[in-house]
Amino acid sequence: MKKIEAVIKPFKLDEVKEALQQVGVQGITVIEAKGFGRQKGHTELYRGAEYVVDFLPKVKIEVVIGDDLVDSAIDAIRKAAQTGRIGDGKIFVSTIEEVIRIRTGETGIDAI
């Protein structure tokens, strides 16, 4: 099992969610986040004063899936979230040792 975490632009969330559903991902967790990478924020003017907006709004998506879906899920996220401009985001993949469904006690892939 793998955990895929994707940090994307907020307006791409619906497209990414639909793309993941089409490849068979059953559940996702969405977290509102702020951050910056290479784009380093930007400057804005407010009442005549210039200030730096360091942290830009982002959305973090987390999914835990079986190994068989990993490549198609990564491809779906990448295609749906891509705008071609700086700040499109990142995808992180890590191994999950165990999953337990609290309600039923199911474990492993059955718990996803």
C-alpha positions in Angstrom: 0.0 0.0 0.0 1.1 3.5 -0.7 0.2 7.0 0.5 0.1 9.7 -2.1 0.2 13.3 -0.9 -0.3 16.0 -3.5 0.0 19.7 -2.8 -1.9 21.6 -5.6 -3.5 24.9 -6.4 -6.9 25.2 -4.8 -8.8 25.8 -8.0 -7.6 22.4 -9.4 -9.2 20.4 -6.5 -12.4 19.4 -8.3 -10.5 18.3 -11.4 -8.1 16.2 -9.4 -10.9 14.6 -7.3 -12.8 13.6 -10.5 -9.6 12.3 -12.1 -8.9 10.1 -9.0 -12.4 8.8 -8.9 -12.1 7.8 -12.6 -9.0 5.7 -11.9 -10.7 3.9 -9.0 -9.6 5.8 -5.9 -12.4 5.5 -3.4 -11.6 8.0 -0.7 -9.5 11.2 -0.3 -8.6 13.5 2.5 -8.3 17.3 1.7 -6.5 19.8 3.8 -6.4 23.5 3.3 -2.8 24.6 3.5 -0.5 27.6 2.9 3.1 27.4 1.7 5.7 28.3 -0.8 8.4 26.7 -2.9 10.4 28.2 -5.6 7.8 30.8 -6.3 8.6 32.4 -2.9 5.3 34.3 -2.7 4.8 37.8 -4.2 4.4 41.4 -3.3 1.1 43.3 -3.1 0.1 46.9 -2.6 -2.4 47.7 0.2 -3.4 51.3 1.0 -0.2 52.5 -0.6 2.1 50.2 1.3 3.9 47.3 -0.3 4.1 44.0 1.6 5.2 40.4 0.8 2.7 37.6 0.7 5.0 34.7 1.8 2.5 31.9 2.1 0.3 31.1 -0.9 -3.0 29.1 -0.5 -2.6 25.5 -1.4 -4.6 22.3 -1.0 -3.1 19.0 0.2 -4.7 15.8 -0.9 -4.0 12.5 0.7 -5.0 9.1 -0.6 -4.0 5.6 0.6 -4.2 3.0 -2.2 -3.1 -0.4 -3.2 0.2 -0.7 -5.1 -1.7 -1.6 -8.3 -3.3 1.9 -8.5 -0.2 4.0 -7.7 0.9 4.8 -11.3 -2.5 5.6 -12.6 -3.3 7.8 -9.5 0.0 9.7 -9.9 -0.7 10.2 -13.6 -4.3 11.4 -12.9 -3.2 13.9 -10.3 -0.3 15.2 -12.5 -2.5 15.7 -15.6 -5.5 17.2 -13.7 -3.4 19.6 -11.5 -1.0 20.8 -14.2 -1.4 24.4 -15.5 2.2 24.8 -16.8 2.9 27.7 -14.6 5.1 27.9 -11.5 3.4 26.7 -8.3 1.6 23.7 -9.8 2.6 21.7 -6.8 4.3 18.4 -5.8 3.4 14.8 -5.4 4.9 12.7 -2.6 4.6 8.9 -2.4 5.4 6.9 0.7 4.9 3.3 1.8 2.2 2.5 4.3 2.9 -0.5 6.6 -0.6 -1.0 8.0 -4.2 0.3 7.7 -7.0 -0.5 10.2 -10.6 0.4 9.8 -11.8 1.5 13.2 -15.4 0.6 12.8 -14.9 -3.1 11.7 -11.3 -3.9 12.7 -10.5 -4.8 9.1 -6.8 -4.5 8.2 -4.6 -4.1 5.2 -6.0 -3.5 1.7 -9.5 -4.5 3.0 -9.5 -1.5 5.3 -9.0 1.0 2.5 
